[in-house]
Amino acid sequence: MKILANDGIDPIGKKILEDAGFVVDTVHIPQDELPSRLNEYDAVTVRSATKLRQALIDVCPNIKVIGRGGVGMDNIDVDYARSKGIAVVNTPAASSHSVAELVFAHLLNGVRFLYDSNRKMPVEGNTNFGALKKAYAAGVELQGKTLGVVGFGRIGRETAKIALGLGMDVLYSDLFDGPEALTLTLSGGISVDVPVKQVALDEVLRNADFISLHVPFLDRPVIGKEEFAILKDGVALVNASRGGVIDELELVNALNSGKVSFAALDVFDNEPTPRIEILNHPKISLTPHIGAATNEAQERIGEELALLLIENLKK
C-alpha cells in the first residue's frame, strides 16, 4: 500500500509506516495536480496547506484513509469523505502544548513591548537609546492578571495551565460544560489541582485582561465590532487558532483607539497573504502560523498519525 504525505511527515512517523510495510511518498504534489495523481495512493496525509474537498474525493476512489497532522480539519470535507467510506483521522493532542507555549511567547513579548523593541533597536538603538528606554518602561506583569480563554478544548486547557503556573487567574467560555479545576504537574512528579472558572463569553470579554482564542472557524468572527465594544479597556488579544475568528479590520480600529493595548496573531484571514494593515501595525506581534511547529510536536504528530494510519489501513 502507498501513502502520500503531501504536506510532509516527521521521520519518526515515516519510519513507523515503512517498518509496517507501507511505501511513503513525501514529495509534495501541487493542489491542481492532485485530481490526476492522488488515486495512485491508498491513503493521504495533509497539514493545513492541501485541500481535500468533495470534487477531489470523488475522483479518487482508491483513497481509504485521510490523515490530518494537527487539530483543525477545515481543509477537509470530513462528513462527505466519511459518507464515502473513507476514514478521516487527526492528531488533536499532539500539538496542544506547542501552541500554548507560543501563546505565552506572544503574551510575554507583548507586555514588555519586545515586538516593537526588536524592530526599532537595530535602527535607533545607538542614536536614540534613552528615548527607547523610556518608551518601553511601562511594561506589566502577567502574574495576578486574568486570562480569558475562549474555547476550552485541549489547546485551551494547555494554555490555561501555563497561565496558572505563572500565577494568573483563568476565566473560560465553551459551548460545553468544562472542568472546575486543572491539574498541574510540577517537577518531581508533584501534582496540584488549581481552580478555573467557566462563564459566558460576554463575561470573559468584559473581565479578562488578556484573551486567547482557541475555537474553529465559524460563520462570523467571535470578536467583531459588537464584541470589541464590551472588551475591558487595554485588553490584549492572542489568536493562534484560525483566521477569521477576530475581525481584523475592527482589530486595527481597536488598536488605534487604545481599546486594545496589543494583539498577537499566528493566523490570518487571507493566508498566505495577510493584510498589509495587519503586517505593518506597530502594536501587533506576528508569527506565520507556526503554533504546532516545534520539533517535539512534529515528532508526536508523526508518531500518532502513523499509528492511526496503520490501524485503519489494516482493518
LOTORGU-432074 format. One line per field, with one value per residue (C-alpha): residue number from 1; y, x, z. Coordinates in nm, 4 decimals. Example, Ala and Ser with C-alpha at 12.3 -4.5 7.8 and 13.67 -1.06 7.14 Angstrom:
// residues 2
pos 1, 2
Y -0.4500, -0.1060
X 1.2300, 1.3670
Z 0.7800, 0.7140
This chain:
// residues 315
pos 1, 2, 3, 4, 5, 6, 7, 8, 9, 10, 11, 12, 13, 14, 15, 16, 17, 18, 19, 20, 21, 22, 23, 24, 25, 26, 27, 28, 29, 30, 31, 32, 33, 34, 35, 36, 37, 38, 39, 40, 41, 42, 43, 44, 45, 46, 47, 48, 49, 50, 51, 52, 53, 54, 55, 56, 57, 58, 59, 60, 61, 62, 63, 64, 65, 66, 67, 68, 69, 70, 71, 72, 73, 74, 75, 76, 77, 78, 79, 80, 81, 82, 83, 84, 85, 86, 87, 88, 89, 90, 91, 92, 93, 94, 95, 96, 97, 98, 99, 100, 101, 102, 103, 104, 105, 106, 107, 108, 109, 110, 111, 112, 113, 114, 115, 116, 117, 118, 119, 120, 121, 122, 123, 124, 125, 126, 127, 128, 129, 130, 131, 132, 133, 134, 135, 136, 137, 138, 139, 140, 141, 142, 143, 144, 145, 146, 147, 148, 149, 150, 151, 152, 153, 154, 155, 156, 157, 158, 159, 160, 161, 162, 163, 164, 165, 166, 167, 168, 169, 170, 171, 172, 173, 174, 175, 176, 177, 178, 179, 180, 181, 182, 183, 184, 185, 186, 187, 188, 189, 190, 191, 192, 193, 194, 195, 196, 197, 198, 199, 200, 201, 202, 203, 204, 205, 206, 207, 208, 209, 210, 211, 212, 213, 214, 215, 216, 217, 218, 219, 220, 221, 222, 223, 224, 225, 226, 227, 228, 229, 230, 231, 232, 233, 234, 235, 236, 237, 238, 239, 240, 241, 242, 243, 244, 245, 246, 247, 248, 249, 250, 251, 252, 253, 254, 255, 256, 257, 258, 259, 260, 261, 262, 263, 264, 265, 266, 267, 268, 269, 270, 271, 272, 273, 274, 275, 276, 277, 278, 279, 280, 281, 282, 283, 284, 285, 286, 287, 288, 289, 290, 291, 292, 293, 294, 295, 296, 297, 298, 299, 300, 301, 302, 303, 304, 305, 306, 307, 308, 309, 310, 311, 312, 313, 314, 315
Y 0.0000, 0.3536, 0.6613, 1.0197, 1.2539, 1.5578, 1.8190, 1.6146, 1.3848, 1.3609, 1.0989, 0.9037, 0.8668, 0.7761, 0.5036, 0.3567, 0.3326, 0.1835, -0.0694, -0.1727, -0.2441, 0.0743, 0.2829, 0.6502, 0.9261, 1.2686, 1.4545, 1.7379, 1.7245, 2.0685, 2.1107, 2.1384, 1.8093, 1.6053, 1.5091, 1.3226, 1.1755, 1.1161, 0.7952, 0.6304, 0.6091, 0.4217, 0.6980, 1.0632, 1.2805, 1.6594, 1.9557, 2.2869, 2.3509, 2.0728, 2.0885, 1.7689, 1.8761, 1.6788, 1.7125, 1.5722, 1.2928, 1.1903, 1.1282, 0.9304, 0.6102, 0.4300, 0.6528, 0.4608, 0.6931, 1.0683, 1.1783, 1.5346, 1.6103, 1.8551, 1.9632, 2.1540, 1.9815, 2.2886, 2.1907, 1.8507, 1.7742, 1.5336, 1.4317, 1.3742, 1.1646, 0.9505, 0.9107, 0.7554, 0.5057, 0.6896, 0.7002, 1.0535, 1.0859, 1.3649, 1.4237, 1.6740, 1.6200, 1.6131, 1.9866, 2.1304, 2.2226, 2.3746, 2.6078, 2.7008, 2.7917, 3.0117, 3.1952, 3.2815, 3.3693, 3.6317, 3.7452, 3.7896, 3.9562, 4.1976, 4.3053, 4.4065, 4.5566, 4.3171, 4.3035, 4.6785, 4.6992, 4.4343, 4.6421, 4.9722, 4.8840, 4.7826, 5.1112, 5.3589, 5.1787, 5.3611, 5.7071, 5.7134, 5.4701, 5.6883, 5.7612, 5.3944, 5.3002, 5.5473, 5.4286, 5.0677, 5.1362, 5.0867, 4.7066, 4.4991, 4.1549, 3.8645, 3.7428, 3.8419, 3.9242, 3.7407, 3.5322, 3.4693, 3.1532, 3.1270, 2.7593, 2.5102, 2.2068, 2.0521, 2.3635, 2.5984, 2.3850, 2.3676, 2.7460, 2.7804, 2.5530, 2.7772, 3.0794, 2.9149, 2.8283, 3.1963, 3.2983, 3.4193, 3.3687, 3.1919, 3.2533, 3.0461, 3.0015, 2.6966, 2.5560, 2.2539, 2.2175, 2.2099, 2.1393, 2.3425, 2.2804, 2.1759, 1.9500, 2.0999, 1.8517, 2.0059, 1.8919, 1.5883, 1.4418, 1.6634, 1.7347, 2.0062, 2.0930, 2.4647, 2.6211, 2.7680, 2.9299, 2.8722, 3.1729, 3.3082, 3.4509, 3.8088, 3.7769, 3.6660, 3.9598, 4.2115, 4.0920, 3.9414, 4.1386, 3.9058, 3.6868, 3.3818, 3.2275, 2.8520, 2.7898, 2.6603, 2.8895, 2.9945, 3.1804, 3.5102, 3.6384, 3.5509, 3.9019, 4.1548, 4.5125, 4.4428, 4.2348, 4.4917, 4.7437, 4.5424, 4.4446, 4.5710, 4.8848, 4.7984, 4.4285, 4.2252, 3.9580, 3.6467, 3.4391, 3.1128, 2.9222, 3.0162, 3.3240, 3.4975, 3.4364, 3.8043, 4.0748, 4.2082, 4.5500, 4.6089, 4.4946, 4.7646, 5.0233, 4.8996, 4.9127, 5.2634, 5.3867, 5.2250, 4.9972, 4.7049, 4.7534, 4.4974, 4.1914, 3.8777, 3.6813, 3.3458, 3.3037, 3.5420, 3.5972, 3.5664, 3.3266, 3.3137, 3.6850, 3.8674, 4.2252, 4.4929, 4.6859, 4.3882, 4.3210, 4.6850, 4.7680, 4.8706, 4.7063, 4.3568, 4.0700, 3.8410, 3.4808, 3.2912, 3.0126, 2.8210, 2.7160, 2.3453, 2.3940, 2.2562, 1.9533, 1.7811, 1.8412, 1.7230, 1.4003, 1.3428, 1.4234, 1.1930, 0.9036, 0.9390, 0.9834, 0.6768, 0.4579, 0.5822, 0.5100, 0.1609, 0.0915, 0.1991, 0.0566, -0.2892, -0.3246
X 0.0000, 0.1160, 0.0720, 0.1166, 0.2358, 0.1606, 0.2457, 0.5288, 0.5566, 0.8192, 1.0902, 0.9742, 0.6270, 0.7669, 0.9847, 0.6944, 0.4897, 0.7749, 0.8526, 0.4865, 0.5281, 0.3906, 0.5504, 0.5557, 0.5915, 0.6800, 0.7109, 0.4562, 0.2011, 0.0570, -0.3145, -0.4034, -0.2275, -0.3933, -0.7056, -0.4867, -0.2357, -0.3913, -0.5645, -0.2193, -0.2275, -0.4257, -0.4044, -0.3063, -0.1884, -0.2064, -0.1465, -0.3210, -0.1908, -0.3536, -0.7312, -0.9352, -1.2780, -1.5712, -1.4706, -1.1235, -1.2602, -1.4991, -1.2188, -1.0012, -1.1941, -0.8734, -0.8216, -0.9153, -0.7801, -0.7244, -0.4958, -0.4652, -0.1461, -0.2826, -0.6147, -0.8468, -0.9866, -1.1283, -0.9391, -1.1116, -1.4750, -1.4843, -1.8507, -1.8532, -1.5368, -1.6783, -2.0061, -1.7967, -1.6442, -1.3126, -1.1688, -1.0671, -0.8298, -0.6327, -0.3945, -0.5650, -0.3491, -0.0022, 0.0496, -0.1507, 0.1426, 0.3396, 0.0528, 0.0027, 0.3706, 0.3508, 0.0531, 0.2683, 0.5672, 0.3386, 0.1947, 0.5358, 0.6516, 0.3582, 0.3606, 0.7278, 0.6987, 0.9536, 0.7693, 0.8306, 1.1651, 1.3106, 1.2043, 1.3435, 1.6591, 1.8560, 1.7596, 1.7647, 1.9431, 2.2747, 2.1250, 1.8048, 1.8699, 1.7317, 1.4045, 1.3521, 1.4232, 1.1576, 0.9102, 0.9335, 0.9482, 0.5780, 0.5649, 0.3300, 0.3500, 0.1238, 0.1168, -0.2052, -0.3842, -0.6832, -0.6524, -0.9738, -0.9699, -1.2333, -1.2699, -1.1586, -1.0528, -0.7072, -0.5174, -0.7286, -0.6618, -0.2878, -0.2859, -0.4741, -0.2241, 0.0656, -0.1334, -0.1998, 0.1683, 0.2519, 0.0111, -0.2710, -0.6428, -0.8331, -1.1844, -1.3024, -1.6004, -1.7007, -2.0118, -1.9942, -1.9619, -1.5965, -1.3853, -1.3777, -1.0043, -0.6996, -0.4207, -0.0720, 0.2150, 0.5247, 0.8860, 0.9398, 0.6064, 0.4067, 0.0514, -0.1821, -0.5388, -0.5910, -0.9378, -1.0600, -1.3986, -1.6360, -1.8511, -2.0476, -1.8497, -1.9544, -1.8259, -1.4872, -1.4817, -1.5776, -1.3423, -1.0256, -0.7013, -0.5755, -0.7803, -0.6605, -0.8835, -0.8985, -1.2034, -1.2610, -1.3532, -1.7181, -1.9610, -1.8802, -1.5946, -1.6064, -1.4775, -1.6308, -1.7498, -2.0073, -1.7652, -1.4856, -1.7223, -1.7561, -1.3928, -1.2095, -1.0112, -0.6459, -0.7092, -0.4677, -0.5772, -0.3997, -0.5265, -0.3424, -0.6497, -0.7946, -0.8014, -1.1370, -1.2001, -1.1170, -1.2441, -0.9067, -1.0235, -1.2104, -0.8967, -0.6950, -0.9541, -0.9427, -0.5622, -0.5606, -0.8128, -0.6294, -0.9211, -0.6833, -0.3291, -0.1684, -0.2568, -0.0705, -0.1603, -0.0309, -0.3194, -0.4749, -0.7830, -0.6150, -0.3279, -0.0780, -0.1163, -0.2130, -0.3406, -0.0734, -0.2595, -0.2000, 0.1603, 0.2649, 0.0774, 0.3156, 0.1016, 0.0751, 0.3124, 0.3279, 0.4178, 0.3471, 0.1137, 0.3773, 0.1732, 0.2459, 0.5905, 0.8197, 1.0440, 0.8691, 0.5196, 0.6146, 0.7540, 0.4360, 0.2184, 0.4182, 0.4071, 0.0368, -0.0568, 0.1421, -0.0262, -0.3723, -0.2987, -0.1742, -0.4799, -0.7220, -0.5429, -0.5069, -0.8725
Z 0.0000, -0.0788, 0.1394, 0.0198, 0.2955, 0.0827, 0.3447, 0.4946, 0.7957, 1.0693, 1.0035, 1.3095, 1.1616, 0.8196, 0.9709, 1.1681, 0.8482, 0.6457, 0.9186, 0.8977, 0.5266, 0.3681, 0.0943, 0.1988, -0.0597, 0.0820, -0.2493, -0.2473, -0.5294, -0.6128, -0.5476, -0.9172, -0.9956, -0.7208, -0.9239, -1.1737, -0.9274, -0.5856, -0.6989, -0.7169, -0.3356, -0.0717, 0.1884, 0.2113, 0.4985, 0.4982, 0.7243, 0.6543, 0.3005, 0.0973, 0.0484, 0.0215, -0.0992, -0.2365, -0.6027, -0.5318, -0.3143, -0.5944, -0.8425, -0.6000, -0.5101, -0.4107, -0.1054, 0.2093, 0.4810, 0.5087, 0.7916, 0.9189, 1.1109, 1.3675, 1.5110, 1.2777, 0.9694, 0.7936, 0.4777, 0.4515, 0.3674, 0.6592, 0.6590, 0.2843, 0.2965, 0.5754, 0.3839, 0.1052, 0.3489, 0.3891, 0.7395, 0.8440, 1.1395, 1.3037, 1.5937, 1.8245, 2.1314, 1.9780, 1.9236, 2.2150, 2.4354, 2.1487, 2.0594, 2.4251, 2.4609, 2.1514, 2.3043, 2.6039, 2.3888, 2.2352, 2.5685, 2.7310, 2.4111, 2.4269, 2.7894, 2.7563, 2.4045, 2.2562, 1.9221, 1.8760, 2.0510, 1.8218, 1.5222, 1.6488, 1.8420, 1.5299, 1.3657, 1.6579, 1.9404, 1.9013, 1.8428, 2.0466, 2.3317, 2.6108, 2.4307, 2.3522, 2.7125, 2.8240, 2.5608, 2.6756, 3.0503, 3.1215, 3.0999, 3.3123, 3.4694, 3.3850, 3.7442, 3.9160, 3.5909, 3.4409, 3.1268, 2.9345, 2.7258, 2.4533, 2.3663, 2.6304, 2.4336, 2.4561, 2.3457, 2.5564, 2.8635, 2.7987, 2.7632, 3.0913, 3.2691, 3.1714, 3.2904, 3.6268, 3.6593, 3.6121, 3.8866, 3.6636, 3.7210, 3.4435, 3.3122, 3.0189, 2.7929, 2.5938, 2.4288, 2.6593, 3.0358, 3.1359, 3.4437, 3.7649, 3.8089, 3.6089, 3.7296, 3.7094, 3.7153, 3.8698, 3.8771, 4.0940, 3.9899, 4.2247, 4.1061, 4.2242, 4.1250, 4.0565, 4.0117, 3.6827, 3.6240, 3.3331, 3.2445, 2.9484, 2.6575, 2.7287, 3.0853, 2.9546, 2.7160, 2.9851, 3.2589, 3.1112, 3.0958, 2.8225, 2.5883, 2.3971, 2.1288, 2.0686, 1.8517, 1.4972, 1.2110, 1.2350, 1.0079, 1.1786, 1.3949, 1.7632, 1.8308, 1.5924, 1.6224, 1.8960, 2.0993, 2.0733, 2.2308, 2.5534, 2.5960, 2.9006, 2.8164, 2.7500, 2.6914, 2.4786, 2.2304, 2.1015, 1.8100, 1.7456, 1.6290, 1.2882, 1.0691, 1.0745, 1.4437, 1.5048, 1.2681, 1.1578, 1.0413, 1.3679, 1.5491, 1.3725, 1.4800, 1.8391, 1.8462, 1.7018, 1.9587, 2.2517, 2.3377, 2.2749, 2.4045, 2.1747, 1.9716, 1.8696, 1.5587, 1.4380, 1.1893, 0.9395, 0.7264, 0.3885, 0.4440, 0.2874, 0.2032, 0.5251, 0.5101, 0.4955, 0.7698, 0.9992, 0.8999, 0.9397, 1.2590, 1.5402, 1.8109, 1.6659, 1.7399, 1.4360, 1.3545, 1.0263, 1.1502, 1.3479, 1.6523, 1.6127, 1.4587, 1.7260, 1.6873, 1.9760, 1.8390, 1.4909, 1.6355, 1.8362, 1.5340, 1.3058, 1.5502, 1.6303, 1.2651, 1.1621, 1.4229, 1.3183, 0.9518, 1.0314, 1.2453, 0.9729, 0.6692, 0.8230, 0.9190
